[in-house]
């Protein structure tokens, strides 16, 4: 008879995600994970199999949380430019120390490159999903004349998603918040009519 699980899997997954986010995959040891989660290695293995499986689940969780947050901003309503202003403001939350971790997906893309197919798929899914949400908002803005039609919603969505990813790299490298704010203001401003 197996023993009942003695820890909250969702909480442990969140805590593990934070460790990977702060340290990266390769630099994270199982000791780091057990110290943060207060769960023994064998128990973590019992639920998540190995470090890589835990990492993939952490990436999926990060993607889901971020997309839920983005969707929430869109669903709150307002005009398309107001929604984009909300997204921009949320992206400027770089005044706290946590933001110096950058974005887990961007960090992972930089750490892994194309070396792991499953990791690459998870990263690409996040990037694609974010871009699709942005394209949707931009398309609505173009339809009512708030956003430029010089480029398609697909082109502008790709541009804006890339600008957001770029600022996460800048955050990670310690670029001043004011410089990041200027980049985001310019990037979002270029979309408006």
Order of alpha helices (4+ residues) and beta strands (2+ residues): alpha-alpha-alpha-alpha-alpha-alpha-alpha-alpha-alpha
